[in-house]
Amino acid sequence: MGRQEDLRRKKGLPPGSLIHVGDEKAAYTNISITDYKKDILAEVNADNIDDIFQYTDSDSVTWVNVEGLQDISVFTTLRDRFDVHPLLIEDILDTEHRPKINVLNDYIVILLKMVWFNNEELQIDEEQISIVVKDQAIFTFQEKAGDVLDPVRKMIRQNLGEIREKGTGYLTYSILDAIVDHYLIESERITEHIEKLEEELVLNPDQAILQQIYHYKNIGMQLRKVVWPVKEIITGLEKTKIIDMNTEFYLKDVTDHIIHVMDMVEMTRTMATNLLDVYFSSVSHRMNEVMKVLTIVSTIFIPLTFIVGVYGMNFRFMPELNEHWAYPAIWIVMASITLGMIIYFRKKRWF
């Protein structure tokens, strides 16, 4: 079911109606729980949303990851038991929503995009990830299985760094950092492909390469729409009191990373635009080379055409016509003119 059909179903319903809007990427809902403290770790797959309460009611940090947005009961529980505003849950279910942050009295809702560069189809595949931070619990909602958060899971499992010693603020930072770092990885991949395309373009500026250039321009625009709001999100997190102050320094580090990504995205767009200029310059240069060759050929044939035109006239009294040497002499003269003009053009470096 597509976005247009979802929007038609929502038409006429009151604000905050819990209806999934977007491509149906998963017909299931999988709930995984990661609960930890400094020396304790539990990882379980929940059969239903009610299984999370034995963890969220404790003083440990609980990360609930939901894959698939089809089970509306999950969001009903989020609304009723965790007192998340229905309009914000509606935003979570709308997977085409622009990245943003909402900071309320005792919880935060963040909407982000995870991106992957599809080299075969020359496009960006993106998936919305929604983050709800409340008390000692973090909920992440994804459209389907698979994400960029494995480095965070590895840190928790292997007790790397400070993640098991800190609260939800540090976990929120770690999730954001993993997503932003993946932006950087994908941006660098795109840049590498554009550089290879530039080499091909110089050698063979054909129509297929022009289409690839336009694809990369669209990729740059799509990445910009995804990346630019993230800085606003981090700024919003730095201002909230829900995230503990010890995490503020780490958020500044994410800010540095996102600025780097933004620079990479702008460089991608600039490179794609420059490739267009190179393409049209290459095509123009090739056309000029063809025209130059045709002009030289035409110039060589002008005196030859004049000579054969003169001797092609039907006058009776043309003395050379009766001489045996006339025919070969004309060929010698035309060959000499042709050779002389070629030598002259070469000396002028016209070809």
GUDOKE-298296 format. One record per residue: residue in one letter; x, y, z of N, C-alpha, C in turn. Coordinates in steps of 0.05 Angstrom, whole numbers, plus 5000, padded with zeros to 4 digits. Each point is the difference from the previous one (the first is absolute). Layout:
AXYZXYZXYZ ...
***
This chain:
M501749765000498350245000501850255000 G499550194982501750234997499150245016 R501650214999499450245016497450124992 Q499350024974497550124992497649865012 E500049735000497849855011499850055030 D502350025014500050055028498850285006 L500750204984498950265004497050014995 R499149854981497149984996498649885024 R501249805012498849885024499950195023 K502050195002500050195022498150234997 K499250044975498350234994497449995016 G499450225014497650015016500349905028 L502349875007500449905027501050225018 P499649995026501050225018503049995002 P501250235007503050015004500849805021 G502449874995501049815019499149724994 S498549954978499149734993502549834993 L500149765011502449834997499749834975 I501050114977500049864975502750034987 H501149784992502750004988499850134972 V501850194995500150134973502749954989 G500149884976502649944987499949734987 D502249934987500349744988500049785021 E498549784995499949785020502549834996 K502150075016502549864997500249755017 A498249975019500149755016497149955009 A499149754995497349935008499949885028 Y502150035014500249895027501050215019 T500049955026501150175020501749835019 N502650075001501849865018501050195021 I499849925025500850165023502349885014 S502250145001502449905015500650205023 I500949885022500650165024502949965007 T501450225005502750005011499950155026 D500449865022499850135027502749965013 Y501150225011502749985011500550215022 K501949925017501450175019502949944997 K501650115018502949974998500949704998 D498949835017500849725001497849814992 I497850104989497749834993499250064971 L499449794985499050034973498049784994 A497850084989497949814991499150084972 E500049804982499050044973497949794994 V497650094995497849824995498350104977 N498649814987498050074980497249975013 A498550214999497450005014497849894981 D498249845011497749914985498050214995 N499650195019498250224997501150245016 I498750234996501050245012499950005030 D498249845012499750005029502449885014 D501649844985502449885012502150205009 I499850254990502150195006499850125028 F497749985012499550145025501749905023 Q500749745000501749905021502850124999 Y500750124977502650134997499850305004 T498050124989499750295001499450105028 D498949835017499450085027502449985019 S502349914990502349985017501850254996 D502250015015501850234998502249964979 S499949794985502049954978499250164975 V501850014981499450134974498849794982 T497750064989498649814983499750114971 W501049854981499850084972498149814986 V497750104992498049844986500150074971 N500749804983500250044971497749864987 V498450154985497649894986500550014970 E500049764987500349984971497249944988 G499250174982497349974988498050175015 L498450154985498250195011497049924996 Q499649744996497349924994498249945024 D501349945023498549935024499350265015 I497550084997499250265012499949985031 S499749755011499949975029502550115013 V502349984986502550105011499850305005 F498850144981499850295002497850085019 T498049835002497950065020501149995028 T501849805005501349985026501850245005 L501550084979501750235002498450255007 R497750024989498350235006498749995028 D499049775007498549975025501849965024 R501949834998501749925024502450195004 F501050124978502350185002499350294995 D497450054995498950274998501450164979 V500549874976501150154977497750114984 H500250254992497850144987499249854974 P497449974995499149864975501050134974 L500350265000501050134976502949924994 L501649965021502749924996500249714991 I498249835011499949724990499150004971 E498250174993499250034972502350064982 D501850185010502550064985501849764997 I500149845021501749754998498949824979 L497449974998498849824981500150114971 D500550264997500350124974502950004992 T500849794985502849964994501150184979 E498350184989501050204981500550275013 H499950005027500250255014502850114999 R500250265000502650145001501449955027 P502649955000501449975026499650245018 K499449955026499550215019500349905028 I499850195019500049935029497750145014 N498749865018498050125018500949955028 V500350225015500849985028497650085018 L499049825016497850065018501150005029 N498150005019500950035028501849775010 D499249764993501549775011500849794979 Y499850074975500949814979500750154974 I501449854983500950124975499249804978 V499250114977499449844976501850114977 I501549824988501950084979499349834975 L499750134977499749864975502550044983 L501149784990502450014984499749824976 K502050024982500149824977502749855000 M499849744996502449844994500249984970 V502450024989500450004971502049794991 W499649894976501949824987500250084971 F502450004990500450074972499849744983 N498050004982499549774982501650064974 N502349874997501750054977498849894974 E498549785002498949884976497950184987 E498250115017497950164989500650305002 L502350075010500950275003497850175014 Q499449925025498150155016500649965030 I498750165016500349975029497549855011 D500549785013497949865014500050115029 E497750095008499850125027497849865016 E500450005026498049895018499850175025 Q497650065008499650165024500549845025 I501450135019500349895027499150215019 S498249925018498850185020501149925027 I500650205016501249965027498350145021 V499149865020498550115022501749965025 V500750215014501649995025498250095023 K499649815019498350075023501149855024 D500750165021501149895025502449834994 Q499949745008502349824995499649824976 A498150074983499449834977500450164974 I500949864979500150114973498649804981 F498250114984498749844980501050094972 T500749814984500750064972498149844982 F498950144980498149884982501150014972 Q500149764987501049984973497949874982 E500350064974498049904981500449704994 K502549915002500649724994502549925015 A500749744997502549905013502450114986 G502150035015502650104989500350305005 D502250075012500550285006503050055001 V500850245010502850075002500950015029 L498549875018500550035028501649775012 D501149824984501549785011502450095016 P501450234993502250095018499150065028 V497550115003498950065026499549745015 R498849804987499549755013502649865008 K502150034984502649885007501250125025 M499750275002501150145023498549915026 I497449964997498549915024500749715007 R500149824980500649725006502849965012 Q501950154988502849965008500950205022 N498150165009500550205021502450184992 L499950104976502150174990499450295007 G502150155006499650295006498450045026 E498350205000498550085024497049944997 I499249874980497149984994498549855022 R501349805013498649855021500050155026 E501650215002500250155025498250255000 K499050074976498450244998497149944994 G498450214999497149964997499050024971 T497550074998498750014974501150234983 G501150215012501250224985502349904983 Y501749845012502349894986499249804978 L497949845006499049824980498850154976 T498650225006498950164978502250114983 Y502150115014502450104985501249784982 S500349755011501249784985498449934976 I497450005002498249944977500350214979 L499950265008500450224981502749994987 D502049945016502849994989500249784979 A498849775005500249784981498650074974 I497750145002498550084976501650204984 V501150205014501650224986502549884988 D501449835015502449874988499449854975 H497649874999499349864976499450194977 Y498950245006499750214980502850054987 L502050035017502750064990501049784982 I499649755009501049774984498649994973 E497450044999498650004974500750234983 S500550245012500850234985502749964987 E501849875014502749944989499849804977 R498249815003499549804978499050154975 I498250185004498950154977502250174987 T501650125016502250174990501949834983 E500749765010501849824985498849934973 H497449944999498749934975499950244980 I499650245011500050234983502850054988 E502149955016502750044990500649794977 K499149765004500349804978498450084975 L497650115005498450094977501450234985 E501450175015501450224987502249904982 E501449785008502049894983498849884974 E497749865003498649904976499050224982 L499250225013498850224985502150134981 V502450025010502150134983500649824976 L499949745004500749824978497749964981 N497549995011497849934983497450145010 P499650254992497650155010497549934984 D498849765007497749924985497450065016 Q497749934988497450065012499649855026 A501049765002499649845024501450145024 I502350114996501450145022498450255008 L498850144980498450235007497749935018 Q498749774995497849915018501049945028 Q502449885002501249955026500550255015 I501050214986500550265013497450115012 Y497849994985497550105011499149835024 H500549745000499449845023501650095025 Y502550064996501750105022499150275010 K499050174982498950265009497649955017 N498349824992497649945017500849885026 I502149835000500949885025501050225019 G501450204990501050225016497750165013 M497950044984497650155011498649835021 Q499849744995498649835020501649995026 L502649974998501749995024499850275015 R499950214986499850265014497450025016 K497849904989497450015015500249825025 V501649794999500249825022501950115022 V502250114991502250075018499650275014 W499150204986499950275011498350025025 P497749875002498450035025501449885025 V501949824996501349865022501450205019 K501250214988501350205017498050135019 E497550064989497950115017499349815023 I500049744993499349805020502050005023 I502650014993502149995020499950265017 T499550224987499750265014497749985020 G497849884992497749965018500749835024 L501649794995500849825022501850155020 E501850174989501850145018498550195019 K497750104991498550195016498149875020 T499449754996498049875018501349925026 K498449995021501049925026499549705004 I498749874981499549715003502649854997 I501650094980502749884996501950105021 D501449835015501750095021502450164989 M500950195016502150184991502649864993 N500549775011502549864994500149914970 T497750004987499949914973500450234980 E499950255011500150244983502650004983 F502249935012502650004986499949804977 Y498849765004499849804979498250104977 L497950155007498350104979501550214982 K501850155012501650184984501749854981 D500949765008501649834981498249914977 V497549935005498249934978499550244982 T499950245012499750244984502350044981 D502449955010502350014982499849804977 H499149765006499749804980497950084979 I497750105010497950074981500850244982 I501650185011501150224983501849894979 H501649805007501749864980498349874979 V497949875008498249874981498750214981 M499150225012498850214984502050114979 D502550035008502050084981500349794978 M499949755007500349784980497650014981 V497650055011497650014983500250234980 E500950235010500350234983502149954978 M502149865008502149934981498949814979 T498349815008498849824981498350154980 R498450195009498450164982501750164981 T502150125011501850164984501449834979 M500949765008501449834981498149914978 A497549945006498149924980499550234980 T499850255011499650234983502450054982 N502449965012502550044984500249784978 L499049765006500149794980498250074976 L497850145006498350094978501550194982 D501550195013501650194984502149864984 V501349805013502149854986498849844976 Y497649895005498649854978499550184976 F498750225005499350184978502650114987 S502050055016502650094988501249794983 S499949745009501149784985498549964974 V497350025002498349964976500650234980 S500250255011500650224983502849984987 H501949905015502749964990500049794977 R498649785005499849804979498750114975 M497950155004498650124977501950194985 N501650165015501950184987502149854984 E500849775012502049834985498849904974 V497649915001498649904976499750224979 M499250245010499650224982502750094988 K502149985016502650084989500949824978 V499649745004500849814979498350044975 L497450045004498350054976500750254986 T500750215015500850254988502649974984 I501949855012502649964986499549854974 V498449795001499449844976498750184979 S498050165009498650174982502050214987 T501850105017501950204990501849884979 I500949755004501749874981498649964973 F497549945001498549944976499150254985 I500150235012499250254986501750054975 P502750005001501550054975499749774981 L499749755010499749784982497450024985 T497950085014497450034988500150234979 F501650205006500350224980501349914975 I502149835003501549914976498249824982 V498749805013498349824984497650154989 G499250215014497850164990500850164975 V502450105000500950154976500249814976 Y501249775004500449824978497549834994 G498050055015497449874994498250184983 M500850244995498450184983500149914971 N497950034985499749904973500750214979 F502450125003500950184978501749844980 R499850074975501549854979502950065001 F500850245005502850084997501450015028 M500649775010501649975025502549844992 P502250134996502449874987500949745015 E499750005027501149765014498449754994 L497550044990498449764996501049824979 N501650114982501049844977502949895006 E501050065023502849915006499949735015 H501949824993500149745013500850025030 W501650205006501050035027498050145019 A497850114989498250175015498749855024 Y499149764995498649855021501849945024 P502449874995501749965023501150255012 A500250224984501050255011498050115020 I497549984994497950105018500149845026 W500449744999500249845024502450075017 I502250064986502550085015499550275014 V498750194985499550265013498249975024 M497849844997498249975023501349855023 A501649804994501549865022501950195014 S501350174984502050195012498550205018 I497750104990498550195017499149875026 T499049754997499149865025502249965019 L502349904991502349955017501050265012 G500150224984501050255011498250115022 M497349984996498250105020500249835026 I500349744997500349835024502550075016 I502250054985502650085013499650275014 Y498650184987499650265012498349995025 F497949844999498249975023501549875024 R501749814994501649875021501950195013 K501250174984501950205011498550205018 K497550064993498350185016498849865024 R500449735002498949845022497050015001 W498850004976497150004999498749725002 F501749804998499249735005502449835006 
***
